[in-house]
Amino acid sequence: MDEEKNYEKIIENEINLIVGKNLRLQRKKLKLSTAEVAFRANISRAYLGRIERGEVTASHHIILKITIVLDLDMNTAFKGTHPKIKPYLNFQLDTHL
């Protein structure tokens, strides 16, 4: 069970890093500051920074608000996460069968 929890945390951290990187790339592409995006999304600049660095797992609601500000669809925000989550889901199936 501990192995499963550790694996889940590793996957979560990797996905946070990917999503954060995708959001940061779009923000920089639009030449927006963290302060401007945070203000428009009604979150703190510090929290946005932590999301971009992959330090926190933001709710889908927060990610959606940021993607709207960045004119980015959710699929693009999560681009690159599929190869990380699919093995995790297979691991879940294997350990529970």
C-alpha angles and dihedrals in degrees: 000000000000090000090054093050092048092050091048091052092048091052092046091052092048092050091048089054093049095047091045091051092049092050093047092049091053092045091052091044088057090044092234124150122233087245092056095047092045091050093050092046091046095237131114121272089233091055091049089051091052090050092050091050091049093241096130139036104237120204119253087249092059092044089050092052091051093047091051091053090048093045088237127137120233092245090060092046089056096039110139096024096098095078088053099047100041095066088046091054090048089050089053091052093047094049095046100045 
